[in-house]
Amino acid sequence: MAETGRKVASVALSDVNRELQKVFKKGKVLIGSKETIKAFMRKEGRIIIHASNCPEKIKKVFETAGTGTGTGTGTDTNENGEVIVYEYPANSLELGLIFGKPYPIASLCITDTGDSEILRILRPNVHYREKQQDINMRMREVREKYR
């Protein structure tokens, strides 16, 4: 579903949409590329979301800044002050409509999630990846044991 060089495990789009609407109502969201980049550079954001058709130069700002991403790299935990970067699988017009805006939103920054579960939804792949690695190690041990 959400596929980039920074991959996020497949997350149901309806779950993401529901949680984004909760964040918009009860949390704090900065809309727009300029605001998102400013918050990102000041390390104020917890989650950065950009549309699939977001301009490449904006995506590169998040890639080259060197912080963690919600992408299976294992460095996306906000407890460490790092940021989850998520590519929304739809275009900027659809991202704008999620927030009830009649204009496209290329990127946005969530600084306060409110009572939303969006952090849990956007980073299940870290735990999945760790479990998968653990399972693979156990399988190797079992194979070696029975050879």
GIRA-V557666 format. One record per residue. N is the residue number from 1. RES is the residue in one letter. BURIAL is # if it has 16 or more other C-alpha atoms within 10 Angstrom, else .. Layout:
n=N res=RES burial=BURIAL
n=N res=RES burial=BURIAL
This chain:
n=1 res=M burial=.
n=2 res=A burial=#
n=3 res=E burial=.
n=4 res=T burial=.
n=5 res=G burial=.
n=6 res=R burial=#
n=7 res=K burial=#
n=8 res=V burial=#
n=9 res=A burial=#
n=10 res=S burial=.
n=11 res=V burial=#
n=12 res=A burial=.
n=13 res=L burial=.
n=14 res=S burial=.
n=15 res=D burial=.
n=16 res=V burial=#
n=17 res=N burial=#
n=18 res=R burial=.
n=19 res=E burial=#
n=20 res=L burial=#
n=21 res=Q burial=.
n=22 res=K burial=#
n=23 res=V burial=#
n=24 res=F burial=#
n=25 res=K burial=.
n=26 res=K burial=.
n=27 res=G burial=#
n=28 res=K burial=.
n=29 res=V burial=#
n=30 res=L burial=#
n=31 res=I burial=#
n=32 res=G burial=.
n=33 res=S burial=#
n=34 res=K burial=.
n=35 res=E burial=.
n=36 res=T burial=#
n=37 res=I burial=#
n=38 res=K burial=.
n=39 res=A burial=#
n=40 res=F burial=#
n=41 res=M burial=.
n=42 res=R burial=.
n=43 res=K burial=.
n=44 res=E burial=#
n=45 res=G burial=#
n=46 res=R burial=#
n=47 res=I burial=#
n=48 res=I burial=#
n=49 res=I burial=#
n=50 res=H burial=#
n=51 res=A burial=#
n=52 res=S burial=#
n=53 res=N burial=#
n=54 res=C burial=#
n=55 res=P burial=.
n=56 res=E burial=.
n=57 res=K burial=.
n=58 res=I burial=#
n=59 res=K burial=#
n=60 res=K burial=.
n=61 res=V burial=.
n=62 res=F burial=#
n=63 res=E burial=.
n=64 res=T burial=.
n=65 res=A burial=.
n=66 res=G burial=.
n=67 res=T burial=#
n=68 res=G burial=#
n=69 res=T burial=#
n=70 res=G burial=#
n=71 res=T burial=#
n=72 res=G burial=#
n=73 res=T burial=.
n=74 res=G burial=.
n=75 res=T burial=#
n=76 res=D burial=#
n=77 res=T burial=#
n=78 res=N burial=#
n=79 res=E burial=.
n=80 res=N burial=.
n=81 res=G burial=.
n=82 res=E burial=#
n=83 res=V burial=#
n=84 res=I burial=#
n=85 res=V burial=#
n=86 res=Y burial=#
n=87 res=E burial=#
n=88 res=Y burial=#
n=89 res=P burial=#
n=90 res=A burial=.
n=91 res=N burial=#
n=92 res=S burial=#
n=93 res=L burial=#
n=94 res=E burial=#
n=95 res=L burial=#
n=96 res=G burial=#
n=97 res=L burial=.
n=98 res=I burial=#
n=99 res=F burial=#
n=100 res=G burial=.
n=101 res=K burial=.
n=102 res=P burial=.
n=103 res=Y burial=.
n=104 res=P burial=.
n=105 res=I burial=#
n=106 res=A burial=#
n=107 res=S burial=#
n=108 res=L burial=#
n=109 res=C burial=#
n=110 res=I burial=#
n=111 res=T burial=#
n=112 res=D burial=#
n=113 res=T burial=#
n=114 res=G burial=.
n=115 res=D burial=.
n=116 res=S burial=#
n=117 res=E burial=#
n=118 res=I burial=#
n=119 res=L burial=#
n=120 res=R burial=.
n=121 res=I burial=#
n=122 res=L burial=#
n=123 res=R burial=#
n=124 res=P burial=#
n=125 res=N burial=#
n=126 res=V burial=#
n=127 res=H burial=.
n=128 res=Y burial=.
n=129 res=R burial=.
n=130 res=E burial=.
n=131 res=K burial=.
n=132 res=Q burial=.
n=133 res=Q burial=.
n=134 res=D burial=.
n=135 res=I burial=.
n=136 res=N burial=.
n=137 res=M burial=.
n=138 res=R burial=.
n=139 res=M burial=.
n=140 res=R burial=.
n=141 res=E burial=.
n=142 res=V burial=.
n=143 res=R burial=.
n=144 res=E burial=.
n=145 res=K burial=.
n=146 res=Y burial=.
n=147 res=R burial=.
